[in-house]
Amino acid sequence: MPIDAVVADANVLLAAVVGKAALRVFTEFEVTVHVAEFNAAEVKEYLPHMAAKYALAPELVEVQWSLLPIHVHPSNEYGGRLDRALAALAARDPEDAHALALAWELGLPIWSNDRDLNALGAECFSTARLLAALERE
């Protein structure tokens, strides 16, 4: 089945803004990328850290973030599923609950390199696995 859309977690978006392989999802394929507002805020918070880590100009990282074609969803669009997602991730990383709840709400797979999101009722693609699947299409 073709992959037309995914829900992205913060970690893959951060990788994309610094030019890692995740950026290829945006530049080489026609995939709609959905993001929970919580995760978008998380990315914005970490942009200065990523710029410093990769010795990039902070302004360049900010511009790259602003250019990513993402669809940001406020929590009221998936809030009905958030408590269930928080419970499912209670022993793992509750910050991932927003992406999981949005994926459940939209009926889409999750794009994340975080293994905590595997086997929770939504298919989870790492960047490598997502790129391989898209290349096969």
Beta strands, then each sheet from edge to edge (+ up, - down):
strand 1: 5-8
strand 2: 32-36
strand 3: 70-73
strand 4: 110-111
strand 5: 124-125
sheet 1: 3+ 2+ 1+ 4+ 5+
end
